[in-house]
Amino acid sequence: MYCNVIVTRPFDHAFTYRIKNNQKVKIGSVVSVPFGKKKDQLGMVYELINQPDKRETFAIKEIGYIFDKIVLNKNIIQFIKWVSDYTLAPIGLVVKLFVINDKIISHNYVTEDDNLFNPNPVKLNKDQTKAADTINKFISQSTAPIVLEGVTGSGKTEVYFDAIERAIKKKQQALIMLPEISLTPQLEERFHQRFGFLPDVWHSKISDKKRKSIWHHCYHGKPVIIIGARSSLFLPFQNLGLIVVDEEHDASYKQEDNIRYQARDLAVVRAGIEKFSIILSSATPSLETQNNINKKKYTHVFLPSQFSGLALPKIELVDLQKTKLEKDKWISSKIYSELKNCIDKKEQALLFLNRRGYSPLSLCIECGYRHQCEQCTSWLVMHHNKKRLLCHHCGTIYQIQSTCPQCAAEDSIKLIGPGVERLAEELKFLFSNKSIGIMSSDNANTPNKIKKIIDDFDNKKIDILVATQIMSKGYHFPNLSFVGVIDADSGLMGGDIRAVERTYNLLQQVSGRAGRSNKLGKAYIQTYFPNQPVIQSLQKRDRKTFVEQSLKDREAFQIPPFGHMTALIISGSSKSKTEIYAGNLSRAHKIENNLSVLGPVEAPIFLLRGQYRFRLLLKGNSRKILNKFTRKIIKLCPPPPTIKLLVDVDPYSFV
């Protein structure tokens, strides 16, 4: 007997191996096989065959070892195949998402006692009760996706906790997906208070011991509840009854490295294959999700008011064309006045600025020289706390210099614009006797650091918190009554098709951090363009008009969700060779009906980590036809060894 094995390497086909007489192999068996010079390459048995392909010219090797306790079920195999076909990723790399490594697979699993389930009854309000009953009814009748939409502070978490409780009582497994690990500590604590036990948490920072334990709990069907980042979707659940995708609109669900996938969309696909329920939760559902609601593909449940009974925070615009900022100052007099009022009442405030570091640009006022990364087409960001210049794309660190490297003028370097560190510095000057905190991915890059900042803010050890988008969603702070947005305009610029939607969602979410408990909240937004339609929609809380107009614009240009796109990113160390290959690829096959090829053009970040980059954008009305065309042109014009070709189906980033 023989079998075809998909190895966990970047190959899109299986390899044939001989099964020894004493080996018991099934479709889905995880095995170790000799592959090239490696003696123990992990793989999964994809099919059993009587005879190898007669065209096989190599000597057929034998399977080395079978992890006899691990067999991936047919649903997982179907999901693996779907992900590979859709994303155009090598199927071997998709298999690797599930089996990870031999240390996890070979772990000697010992059954542990079930978690002590001791839920604390929670009294839902009228809207929450109606939503929970509606969700329970649909779950009992159908596995179609459910969208749980609610204004910020409406109590969506408690509603989907009700569905989680029903899954626990049925001894099922459940997965709560989060876009970022920064949201994990607070949700973990709320879960513990609600159910009496801690959920398992899955993300890149957990220990190997914990990783092995969670993987095998899922595989052996233990009734676990997982809170996890994108990668948790690829755990080998055997008894999954519910997935909740919290903050489903968040762009962080899009994986931008290696296999490029949208975890929210793949969660919907996995739920469909395995016939279980899925809830997409958000205060600002994505346009793709809203379009599926309009088409009646998704069931829509809405929470219209805050759980506290208070009105939503009033949003006021600060017109920076009329309210001039002082030189080298970034906080307007109106926001300062509200901050002072907030602090005087012993309440807390949040200032939002989506820029890390101290200053995004350093230039010489004598000759105009700008500090730029030598490896990337990007300006260096000044980080005052760590006393360095940093490239946010490749991570290269440069020393701060007071003398211009180009004209040698002394003390001529001027810092342009603020980051969160510079804003915090201004606040310390204005409120010298108050505690000012910062939260960005620079200082909140581990679960423990995140938890400390959240606990300090929750326990009123921080009076004013300056934060990037890491703080814009999912958090609940009872004493937070004022939110100030320092630069509302930056996200509206550029050619990214999702920039406007992302900015709207971000600003609505961050303004909703205020006034969530027993204090009426306020939100002030500084802008140079107060009449811009997006800014007007935010102030008026007219999301319906914004969504309708945005969908009309998308449809007019036949872009998602009304059309399909695939980006091809070509990179290499030689600019000329990379450009020549990109041009050849664009002309590799005659353009077919309803398809278009745009480019090649230099990527906005043309040089990245020392590699020159060109982009092609393929558009079409059918994902199946577009993927077929993409495969065809790559097969006709494969990249040479010195060129890297990255395929990004449904691209989110255009840089």
Buried (B, 14 or more C-beta within 10 A) or exposed (E): EBBBBBBBBEBBEBBBBBBEEEBEBEBBBBBBBBBEEEEEBBBBBBEBEEEBEEEEEEEEEEBBBBBEBBBBBEBBBBBBBBBBBBBBBBBBBBBBBBBBEBEBBBBEBEEEEEBEBEBEEEEBBEBBEBBBBBBBEBBEEEBBBBBBBBBBBBBBBBBBBBBBBBBBEEEBBBBBBBBBBBBBBBBBBBBEEBBEBEBBBBBEBBEEEEBBBBBBBBBBBBBBBBBBBBBBBBBBBBBBBBBBBBBBBBBBBBBEEEBBBBBBBBBBBBBBBBEBBBBBBBBBBBBBBBBBBBEEEBBBBBBEBBBBEBEBBBBEBBBBEEEEEEEEBBBBEBBBEBBEBBBEEEBBBBBBBBBBBBBBBBBBEBEEBEBBBEBBBBBBBBBBEBEBBBBBBBEBEBEBEEEBEEEEBEEBBEBEBBBBBBBBBBBBEBBEEBBBBBBBBBBBEEBEBBBBBBBBBBEBEBBBBBBBBBBBBBBBBBBBBBBBBBBBBBBBEEEBBBBBBBBBBBBBBBBBBBBBBEBEBBBBBBBEBBEBBBBBBBBEBEBEEBBEBBBEEBEEEBBBBBBBBBBBBBBBEEBEBBBBBBBBBBEBBEEEEEBEBEBBEBBBBBBBBEBBBBBBBBBBEEBEBBBEBBBEBBEEBEBEEEBBBBBBBBBBBBB
